[in-house]
Amino acid sequence: MAKVKVTQIKSIIKRPKDQKATIIAIGLGKINRTVEVENTPQMAGMIRKVSHLLKVEEA
């Protein structure tokens, strides 16, 4: 599978609980934290749900 680098660029303060939980599930939680994840359909859905808080790049 292809990998993508996901970086959190905005805070999760004052966000709904489901968006906070999604950010934690991706492996983020602090601004400028970056993780490299497999680009599975499940991960793509999570990234799409909180895309306004993230920067996504091909790894």
Phi and psi restraints in degrees (value plus and minus 20) as a CYANA .aco file:
   2 ALA   PHI     -95.5   -55.5
   2 ALA   PSI     132.1   172.1
   3 LYS   PHI    -131.6   -91.6
   3 LYS   PSI     131.7   171.7
   4 VAL   PHI    -149.5  -109.5
   4 VAL   PSI     126.9   166.9
   5 LYS   PHI    -117.1   -77.1
   5 LYS   PSI     104.8   144.8
   6 VAL   PHI    -136.4   -96.4
   6 VAL   PSI     105.9   145.9
   7 THR   PHI    -141.3  -101.3
   7 THR   PSI     111.6   151.6
   8 GLN   PHI    -101.0   -61.0
   8 GLN   PSI     106.2   146.2
   9 ILE   PHI    -135.3   -95.3
   9 ILE   PSI     -30.2     9.8
  10 LYS   PHI    -152.3  -112.3
  10 LYS   PSI     136.3   176.3
  11 SER   PHI     -94.5   -54.5
  11 SER   PSI     136.1   176.1
  12 ILE   PHI    -118.9   -78.9
  12 ILE   PSI     -11.8    28.2
  13 ILE   PHI     -85.5   -45.5
  13 ILE   PSI     117.9   157.9
  14 LYS   PHI      41.7    81.7
  14 LYS   PSI      11.5    51.5
  15 ARG   PHI    -127.1   -87.1
  15 ARG   PSI     135.0   175.0
  16 PRO   PHI     -81.0   -41.0
  16 PRO   PSI     135.6   175.6
  17 LYS   PHI     -78.1   -38.1
  17 LYS   PSI     -57.6   -17.6
  18 ASP   PHI     -86.4   -46.4
  18 ASP   PSI     -54.6   -14.6
  19 GLN   PHI     -90.7   -50.7
  19 GLN   PSI     -59.4   -19.4
  20 LYS   PHI     -81.2   -41.2
  20 LYS   PSI     -64.4   -24.4
  21 ALA   PHI     -84.3   -44.3
  21 ALA   PSI     -56.6   -16.6
  22 THR   PHI     -86.1   -46.1
  22 THR   PSI     -63.0   -23.0
  23 ILE   PHI     -80.1   -40.1
  23 ILE   PSI     -64.3   -24.3
  24 ILE   PHI     -83.6   -43.6
  24 ILE   PSI     -61.3   -21.3
  25 ALA   PHI     -84.5   -44.5
  25 ALA   PSI     -53.3   -13.3
  26 ILE   PHI     -89.6   -49.6
  26 ILE   PSI     -47.7    -7.7
  27 GLY   PHI      90.9   130.9
  27 GLY   PSI      -5.1    34.9
  28 LEU   PHI    -124.8   -84.8
  28 LEU   PSI    -181.0  -141.0
  29 GLY   PHI     130.3   170.3
  29 GLY   PSI     -38.7     1.3
  30 LYS   PHI    -149.6  -109.6
  30 LYS   PSI     129.6   169.6
  31 ILE   PHI     -83.4   -43.4
  31 ILE   PSI     120.6   160.6
  32 ASN   PHI      52.3    92.3
  32 ASN   PSI     -11.4    28.6
  33 ARG   PHI    -100.0   -60.0
  33 ARG   PSI     117.3   157.3
  34 THR   PHI    -143.0  -103.0
  34 THR   PSI     117.7   157.7
  35 VAL   PHI    -151.3  -111.3
  35 VAL   PSI     134.2   174.2
  36 GLU   PHI    -132.4   -92.4
  36 GLU   PSI      99.8   139.8
  37 VAL   PHI    -147.6  -107.6
  37 VAL   PSI     136.8   176.8
  38 GLU   PHI     -88.4   -48.4
  38 GLU   PSI     122.9   162.9
  39 ASN   PHI    -111.0   -71.0
  39 ASN   PSI      49.2    89.2
  40 THR   PHI    -106.4   -66.4
  40 THR   PSI     144.3   184.3
  41 PRO   PHI     -79.0   -39.0
  41 PRO   PSI     -55.6   -15.6
  42 GLN   PHI     -86.6   -46.6
  42 GLN   PSI     -64.6   -24.6
  43 MET   PHI     -87.6   -47.6
  43 MET   PSI     -58.6   -18.6
  44 ALA   PHI     -81.6   -41.6
  44 ALA   PSI     -57.5   -17.5
  45 GLY   PHI     -86.4   -46.4
  45 GLY   PSI     -60.9   -20.9
  46 MET   PHI     -85.6   -45.6
  46 MET   PSI     -61.8   -21.8
  47 ILE   PHI     -83.9   -43.9
  47 ILE   PSI     -61.4   -21.4
  48 ARG   PHI     -83.2   -43.2
  48 ARG   PSI     -56.6   -16.6
  49 LYS   PHI     -84.7   -44.7
  49 LYS   PSI     -54.3   -14.3
  50 VAL   PHI    -140.1  -100.1
  50 VAL   PSI      10.7    50.7
  51 SER   PHI     -82.0   -42.0
  51 SER   PSI     -44.8    -4.8
  52 HIS   PHI     -91.6   -51.6
  52 HIS   PSI     -30.3     9.7
  53 LEU   PHI    -126.8   -86.8
  53 LEU   PSI     -24.3    15.7
  54 LEU   PHI    -143.9  -103.9
  54 LEU   PSI     141.5   181.5
  55 LYS   PHI    -141.0  -101.0
  55 LYS   PSI     108.3   148.3
  56 VAL   PHI    -138.2   -98.2
  56 VAL   PSI     113.1   153.1
  57 GLU   PHI    -153.5  -113.5
  57 GLU   PSI     132.0   172.0
  58 GLU   PHI     -89.4   -49.4
  58 GLU   PSI     119.6   159.6
